[in-house]
C-alpha cells in the first residue's frame, strides 16, 4: 500500500503543497480497525517511545528510590519546551540521582519554546537541560546509578540500560526484538522503527495502563504522570498539551520528530498512530485533529484547546492572509 494525501496547504485559492502519509487505528489487541494509506508503514518512532524507554526504570522502582515526584516522572516521557518549569524539574531529577548537567549526553539546542521565526534574546544562555529530551536522559542516568552501570556510555546500544530499553519497546509493541530496526535519534539515544500499527498498539496499551506480566504497573504510573502533568510532557501552547487537555485524562498523546503523532484513548480502547511522510509538523497537527474528528472522539474542536490546529489560517510577515492548512484525509474501516 502507499501513502495518501492527508493535508493540503493553499496560497490564495490554489493548492501549493500536499502532504501525504498514513494512519493506523488499532484496539488493545492490535487489531486494525481504521486506516488511511499504509497502516503498516515502517516508521521511526522518535520521541513517541519515551514512555516505553522509561518503563524498565519505573518497574524496577527507580522513581521511588530517588524520590521522584509524579511531575518529575512526566519529564521521563517529555519532549519539553525548555521552560523554567521543565529545566528546574530536570535539574532536580539529576540532583536526586547524584548527577548534574555535565553527565547528560543529549546535547544542547535552542529551546522548543522558540519558534522558527522568533528572535532569541542575545543574553539567553542554554545548556543540555534545555534539550527537549533532557528528562528522558535524566531518567537514563538515574537508572544507571540505581544498577551501578557506567555513566559515560549510557547511550551505547550495547550498554545494559539500552538493552533493557530495547526489550521493553519490543514488548509493548508486540514484536520480537529482532524486528526492531535501529537508528540514532536526535538526542543520540538508540531509536527504533516499527510498523505504524504496532506503534498504535503500544499507545493503546499505555492508555489502558493495565498490569503487565513483565513490567507490572509501570505503564499505569506513566499514564497517570503524563495525563496529570501534560504541560511538563510538552509545554505552553504545544499540541500534546492541547490534546491531553481536550481528553481530560482520557487521552495520552505524544509527538515524535519528523511527522509522527500517537494518541491512546482509554475509554475507547484505541491507539492512533499518524505519520506524515515528509516529516512536516504543521501538517501533522491538523491531520491528528481530523482523525480524532472522524473517529467521533471530539465533537466541537472549535471550542476546545485543539482549535488552533483545526484549519490554521496562514499570513505573511505583514499580516496579510495568504492561505490555509486543510485536511483532506479520509480514514476508512480496515
N, C-alpha and C positions, 0 to 999 in steps of 0.2 A: 504494500500500500504506500501511498505518497502523502506528503503534507498537503493541506488545503488552505485556501485563503482564510485568515482569521480576522484581519484588521485592514481597513483602508485609511489612508491619510490623504485629505484633499487639499488642494490650493485653488481658491475660487470655487468653481463648480466642477472641477476636474479632479480625477484621482491621480495623485502624484506618486504615492508609494503603496505597495501592497505587501503585507507581512503574512507569510504562510507559517503553518505549524500544525500541531496535533494536540488532541485532548484525550485523556483516558479517565473514566469514572468507574470505580470498582466498589464491591462490597467488602466486608471484613474477611471474606474467604478468598478474595482475589478474583471473584467472578466479574468479568467485564460487563457492565450494564449499559453504558453510553460511550460514544466515541465520536471523534472527528479526525480525519486524516489517518495517521498511523499510530494507533494506541500502544504499540509495542516498540516504538522508535527508541533506539539505543541512545540514552540521554545521560550526559554527565550531570550528576545530582547537585554539584556545587554546595552551597550553604544549606540546602534543604535537609541534608542528612545530619545536621548538628545534634538534634535530639538523640539520634542513634549512636553517634560518636560519644555522647555523654553517658549512654546507658550503662556501660560496664562500671564506670566510676560511681554512679548513683546506686547501682545494685550492690556494690561492694561496700557501701556505707561511707563513701568519701565525704559527701556534704555534711553528714552528722559528725564525722571525725574532726573536720576542720571548722565546724560551727557555721557553715554557710546558711544564710537565710534563704527563704523561698525566692526573694527578689534576686539574690546572687545566683541561685540555680537557674533562673530565667536567662541570665547572662551566658550560661553554658551553651544556650541554643541561639544566641543573638547574632544578627548582622546589624550592629547598632550604629547610631549616627555620630558617636564621639561627643555627645553632650556630657556635661558635668555629671549628670546622674549615672551615665554609663561608665565613664572613666573612674569616678570615685568608687563605684562598686567593684570594678575590676581590680583597682588598687587594693581594696580591702580583701578580695579573694586571694591575691598574691601574698599579702602580708600574713594572712592566716595560715598559709602553707609554708611560710618561711622563705618566700621568693620575692623578687622585685621585677621591675620592668625590664631589666637587662637580661633576665633569664628567658624572656619571650623570644620566639624565632618567627614571628608573623610579619615583621617589617612594619614600616610606617607609611601612611598615605594621608592625604588631606581628608579630614573627616567627612562622612557622608551627609552631615547636616548642611554642607555647602553644595549647591547645585552647580552645574556646568557653567552657568553664566554669572555666578556670584563672584564678587571680588573678596578674596581672603584678606583680612586685616594684616598689615605688614608686621605688627607686633605679636601676632599669634605664633606660638611655638608648639609643635606637635611631636609626639613620640609614639612608641608602639601601643600604648594604652588607647590611642585614638583609632587604631586599626579596628575595622568593624568586627573582626574575628577574635579580638583580644580576650573576650570572656571564655570562648572555647579553649583557647590556648592556656588561660589561667587554670582551667579545669584539667587540661592535659598535664600541666606541671604538678598540680596537686596530686593527681593520680600517681605520677612518678614518685613523689615524695612518700605517698602512702605505702607504695610497694618497694621502695628502695631502688627504683630504676634510675639509670643515668639521665641527667637532665640535658646534657649538651646536645644529644642527638635524638631528642624525643619525637621528632618528626620522621625519622628514617623508617621506611616501610618495614624493615626487618626488626625494628625496636619492639619489645614485648607489648608496649602500650598500643602501638599501631596494629599489631597482630590481633589484639583483643578487640580493637575498634572494628577492624575488617570483619571479624567473626560476627559482631553484633549487627553491623549493617546488613550482611548477608542474611542473618537470621530473621530480622524483621521484614525484609523484602521477600522472604520465602525462596531464596536462591542458594545453590551451592556456592561456597566461596570462590571456587574456580571460575564461575560465570561472571564475577565482577571484573570489569575492565578498569585498570588503574591509570590515573594521571595525577599530576601535581596541581593542587588548587592555587588560587591567587595568594593565599596566606601561607603557602609552602607545605601544607599538610597533604598527605595522600587523599585523593578523592576518587570516587568510583562511578562508572557508568553502568546503567542497567536499563531494561525496558521501561518505558514510561508507565506502563500499567503496574509494574512492581513497585515503583516509587509511590504510586497512588495507594497500593496496598499497605505500604509501611505507614502512611498517614491515616488510613482507615483504622489501623491498629493503634496508632498513637492517640487518636481521638477517643477510642474506647477506654484506653488506659487500664485494660484488664490485667489480672495477674498472669504472668508468663512462667512457663515451666523452668526456663533458664535464667530469666532476668527479673523475676519477682514482680514487684510493683514499680519498677524503675520508670516505665512509660507513664504510669499514673501520676507519679511525682512530677515528672517533667511536663506533662499536660497541665497539671494544676499550676505549676510555676509560670508556664508560658501564657496561659489564659488569664492568670491572676495579675500578671505584670507585662502586658503586651507592649507598653511604652518602653520597656527595657529590652524586649526582643527586637524592636525596630527603632522607633524614635518619633519625635514630634512631626506630625504631618505626613508620616510614612504610610504606605499601603497596608503592610501587615498589621499595624496598629488599627487602621480603619476596618480591616476585615474582622479582627477579633473583637473590636468594639461593637460592630454590627451583629456579630454572632452571639454576643453577650454570654460568653462562657461555653457556648455550644460548638464554636468553630476554633480550630487551631490552624494557623496559617504561617507559611514561611516562603520567602523568595529565595531564589538562587541566582547567581550572576548569569548573564548571557541567556536570559529569557526563560527561566524556569520558575513556576509557581505551583505550590502544593497546598491543598486545604483538606483537613479532615473534619467531618461533620458528625458529631457524636450522636445526635438524636436520629439522624437518617442512616447511620451506619455506612457512611460513604467516605471514600478517598478520591480526591480530584487532583489530577496532575496535568499541567499545561506546559508545552514547550513551543516557544516562538523560534523558528528555525534560524533567523538571522541574529538572534540574541537581543532584539530591540525591547527595552524595558517599558517604554511608553506604550507600545502595542500590547505588551504582556498584561499590564494592569487593567486596561479596558477589556481585553479578552476574558480575563478572570471574572470581572463583574458580569459580562454577558453570559458566561457559563452558569454562574450562580442564578441569574435570572431565568435561564432556560430550564434549569432543574427545579424551578419553583421555590428556591430557598430564600429569595429576597424579593418581596412583593413591591416595595416602594423605595428603590435605591436613591431617588431624587431627594428623599427626606432622611437619608442615612449618611453615615460617615463616608460611604462609597461614592457619593455624588461627584467629587472631583474627577473620578475616572470613568464615569458612565459614558460620556461622549464629549471628551475635552475639546474646548474651543481654542484655536491657536491664534496668536497675534505676533506681530513683529516688534522690534525694539522701539518703534514709535507708537505702539499700542493699537495699530490697525489690525482688524480681524483679517486673517489670511486663509483659514480653513478649519478643519476639524479632524479628530480621530474617531472613526466609527467602526463598530463591529459588523462583520459580515458572516461570521462563523455560524454554523448550524450543527448542533450535536444531534446525533440520532441513536436509536436503540441498537445495541450490538447484536 
